[in-house]
Amino acid sequence: CSLARIPEIEWLIQITFLTCASLVGLFAGNVLVVDRNRRLMIKLMVFNFGIGFAYFLVEIVLMQSFHAVFLSPTSCLVLVLGVLLCGSAIGGLLAGRVSPLTAVVTLAPLLLFSLLLPDWAIAQGWSSSWTMCLGIALIFAVGANMGVFFPAGLLWAQRCQKRAWIPHLFAINAAAGSLATVVSLYLAIQFGYIWTMAIALLAYLAAAMVLHVASSQ
């Protein structure tokens, strides 16, 4: 991890990128060939790619950051993934009431606290139970804010009478998440957790702005 280059991860990124690019190209190509409103569909696809990529960047970094709090890789995987999904479900219910821009503003300090909490709590001598409880609460709050985005995109597609393309948008979202799973490891090693989270936050901000501009037109 101290080397300037990590050939194994770079090879994984290349293979994953080619696989995801093929899938995204397949689904996006089908959409653009059939649907005449290509400008709108490009916006919808970019939105879903961006939020899928950002979601998994955050998820993988949280798993790495909270490894010392949840004590084992298995517990960390189950707790981070499970709590994020539960939080996202609540966020999905709020998608029509909370704007993505509001979610981004709330998400920024939550991500920072999530990165700083583990080391700070351990340095302060907090008990593992209290640290785990606070960590779970933070992860849940992060998931709730991220969960606003995907349903908001679906509502956008529905308002534009593009429901038929929702499976394609979901596939693009999933492919982006698969790519981010590998890319996040590389970014975390090369640039650190904070910069990786910053990239995810910028992706969410860009997606929120795209949706905000589209909704105001």
C-alpha positions as CSV (number, residue, x, y, z in Angstrom):
1,C,0.0,0.0,0.0
2,S,3.0,2.3,0.3
3,L,4.0,1.8,-3.3
4,A,3.2,4.5,-5.9
5,R,1.6,1.9,-8.1
6,I,-0.5,-1.2,-7.1
7,P,-0.5,-3.4,-10.2
8,E,-3.1,-5.9,-8.8
9,I,-5.7,-3.2,-8.2
10,E,-4.9,-1.5,-11.5
11,W,-5.5,-4.8,-13.2
12,L,-8.8,-5.2,-11.4
13,I,-9.8,-1.6,-12.4
14,Q,-9.1,-2.3,-16.0
15,I,-11.1,-5.6,-16.1
16,T,-14.0,-4.0,-14.2
17,F,-14.0,-0.9,-16.3
18,L,-14.1,-2.9,-19.5
19,T,-17.0,-5.0,-18.2
20,C,-19.0,-2.1,-16.9
21,A,-18.3,0.0,-20.0
22,S,-19.7,-2.9,-22.1
23,L,-22.8,-3.1,-20.0
24,V,-23.4,0.6,-19.8
25,G,-22.8,0.9,-23.6
26,L,-25.3,-1.9,-24.3
27,F,-28.1,-0.4,-22.2
28,A,-27.3,3.2,-23.1
29,G,-27.0,2.4,-26.7
30,N,-30.4,0.7,-26.8
31,V,-32.0,3.8,-25.1
32,L,-30.4,6.3,-27.4
33,V,-31.3,4.3,-30.6
34,V,-35.0,3.9,-29.6
35,D,-35.8,7.1,-27.7
36,R,-35.9,10.3,-29.7
37,N,-35.5,12.6,-26.6
38,R,-31.8,11.8,-26.4
39,R,-30.9,14.9,-24.4
40,L,-33.3,14.0,-21.6
41,M,-32.2,10.3,-21.6
42,I,-28.5,11.3,-21.4
43,K,-29.3,13.4,-18.3
44,L,-31.2,10.5,-16.7
45,M,-28.4,8.0,-17.5
46,V,-25.7,10.4,-16.2
47,F,-27.7,11.0,-13.0
48,N,-28.1,7.3,-12.3
49,F,-24.5,6.5,-13.2
50,G,-23.3,9.2,-10.9
51,I,-25.4,8.2,-7.8
52,G,-24.5,4.6,-8.3
53,F,-20.8,5.3,-8.4
54,A,-21.0,7.7,-5.4
55,Y,-23.0,5.3,-3.3
56,F,-20.5,2.5,-3.5
57,L,-17.5,4.8,-3.0
58,V,-19.1,5.8,0.3
59,E,-20.0,2.3,1.2
60,I,-16.5,0.8,0.7
61,V,-14.8,3.7,2.5
62,L,-17.1,3.3,5.5
63,M,-16.3,-0.4,5.6
64,Q,-12.6,0.5,5.7
65,S,-13.0,3.4,8.2
66,F,-15.1,1.4,10.7
67,H,-13.1,-1.8,10.6
68,A,-11.5,-1.0,13.9
69,V,-14.8,-0.2,15.5
70,F,-16.8,-3.3,14.4
71,L,-13.7,-5.5,15.2
72,S,-14.0,-8.0,12.4
73,P,-14.3,-7.9,8.6
74,T,-17.5,-9.9,8.7
75,S,-19.2,-7.8,11.3
76,C,-18.1,-4.6,9.5
77,L,-19.5,-5.9,6.2
78,V,-22.8,-6.9,7.7
79,L,-23.3,-3.8,9.8
80,V,-22.2,-1.2,7.3
81,L,-24.0,-2.7,4.4
82,G,-27.1,-3.6,6.4
83,V,-27.4,-0.2,8.2
84,L,-26.7,1.7,5.0
85,L,-29.5,-0.2,3.2
86,C,-32.0,0.3,6.1
87,G,-31.1,4.0,6.1
88,S,-31.5,4.2,2.3
89,A,-34.9,2.7,2.6
90,I,-36.0,5.5,5.0
91,G,-34.4,8.0,2.7
92,G,-36.3,6.5,-0.2
93,L,-39.6,7.2,1.6
94,L,-38.6,10.8,1.9
95,A,-37.5,11.2,-1.7
96,G,-40.6,13.3,-2.6
97,R,-40.2,15.5,0.5
98,V,-36.5,16.1,0.8
99,S,-34.6,17.6,-2.2
100,P,-31.4,16.0,-3.3
101,L,-29.6,19.4,-2.8
102,T,-30.7,19.3,0.9
103,A,-29.5,15.7,1.1
104,V,-26.1,16.8,-0.2
105,V,-25.8,19.6,2.3
106,T,-26.7,17.3,5.2
107,L,-24.5,14.5,3.8
108,A,-21.2,16.5,3.9
109,P,-20.8,16.8,7.7
110,L,-22.1,13.3,8.2
111,L,-19.4,11.9,5.9
112,L,-16.7,13.9,7.7
113,F,-17.9,12.8,11.1
114,S,-18.0,9.2,9.9
115,L,-14.3,9.4,8.9
116,L,-13.2,11.1,12.1
117,L,-15.3,9.2,14.7
118,P,-13.4,5.9,14.8
119,D,-9.9,7.2,15.6
120,W,-11.3,10.0,17.8
121,A,-13.4,7.7,19.9
122,I,-10.6,5.2,20.3
123,A,-8.2,8.0,21.3
124,Q,-10.7,9.2,23.9
125,G,-11.0,5.8,25.4
126,W,-14.7,5.3,24.6
127,S,-16.1,1.9,25.2
128,S,-16.6,-0.2,22.2
129,S,-20.4,-0.4,22.8
130,W,-20.8,3.4,22.7
131,T,-18.6,3.7,19.7
132,M,-20.5,1.1,17.8
133,C,-23.8,2.6,18.7
134,L,-22.7,6.1,17.5
135,G,-21.1,4.6,14.4
136,I,-24.4,2.7,13.5
137,A,-26.4,6.0,14.0
138,L,-24.0,7.9,11.7
139,I,-24.0,5.2,9.0
140,F,-27.8,5.1,9.2
141,A,-28.0,8.9,8.7
142,V,-25.6,8.7,5.8
143,G,-27.7,6.0,4.2
144,A,-30.9,8.0,4.7
145,N,-29.5,11.0,2.8
146,M,-28.0,8.9,0.0
147,G,-31.3,7.0,-0.3
148,V,-33.1,10.1,-1.4
149,F,-31.3,10.1,-4.8
150,F,-32.4,6.9,-6.6
151,P,-36.1,7.2,-5.9
152,A,-35.9,10.9,-6.9
153,G,-34.4,9.8,-10.2
154,L,-37.2,7.3,-10.7
155,L,-39.8,10.0,-10.0
156,W,-38.1,12.2,-12.5
157,A,-38.3,9.5,-15.1
158,Q,-41.9,8.9,-14.3
159,R,-42.8,12.6,-14.6
160,C,-41.1,12.6,-18.0
161,Q,-43.1,9.5,-19.1
162,K,-39.9,7.4,-19.3
163,R,-41.1,4.6,-17.1
164,A,-40.3,2.0,-19.8
165,W,-36.6,2.9,-19.4
166,I,-36.4,2.5,-15.6
167,P,-34.9,-1.1,-15.9
168,H,-32.2,0.3,-18.1
169,L,-31.5,3.1,-15.7
170,F,-31.3,0.6,-12.9
171,A,-28.8,-1.5,-14.8
172,I,-26.6,1.5,-15.5
173,N,-26.8,2.4,-11.8
174,A,-25.7,-1.1,-10.8
175,A,-22.8,-1.2,-13.3
176,A,-21.6,2.1,-11.9
177,G,-21.7,0.7,-8.4
178,S,-19.7,-2.3,-9.4
179,L,-17.0,-0.1,-10.9
180,A,-16.9,2.1,-7.8
181,T,-16.3,-0.9,-5.6
182,V,-12.9,-1.5,-7.2
183,V,-12.1,2.2,-7.8
184,S,-12.7,3.1,-4.2
185,L,-9.9,0.8,-3.0
186,Y,-7.5,2.5,-5.4
187,L,-8.6,6.0,-4.4
188,A,-8.4,5.3,-0.7
189,I,-4.9,3.9,-1.0
190,Q,-3.6,6.6,-3.3
191,F,-5.3,9.7,-2.0
192,G,-6.9,8.8,1.4
193,Y,-10.4,8.4,2.7
194,I,-11.2,12.1,2.8
195,W,-10.5,12.7,-0.8
196,T,-12.4,9.6,-1.8
197,M,-15.4,10.8,0.2
198,A,-15.0,14.3,-1.4
199,I,-15.2,12.7,-4.9
200,A,-18.4,10.9,-3.9
201,L,-19.9,14.1,-2.5
202,L,-19.0,16.0,-5.7
203,A,-20.7,13.2,-7.7
204,Y,-23.9,13.6,-5.5
205,L,-23.7,17.4,-5.9
206,A,-23.5,17.1,-9.7
207,A,-26.4,14.7,-9.7
208,A,-28.5,17.0,-7.5
209,M,-27.7,20.0,-9.7
210,V,-28.7,18.0,-12.8
211,L,-32.0,17.1,-11.2
212,H,-32.6,20.6,-9.9
213,V,-32.0,22.2,-13.3
214,A,-34.3,19.6,-15.0
215,S,-37.1,20.1,-12.5
216,S,-37.0,23.9,-12.9
217,Q,-37.3,23.7,-16.7
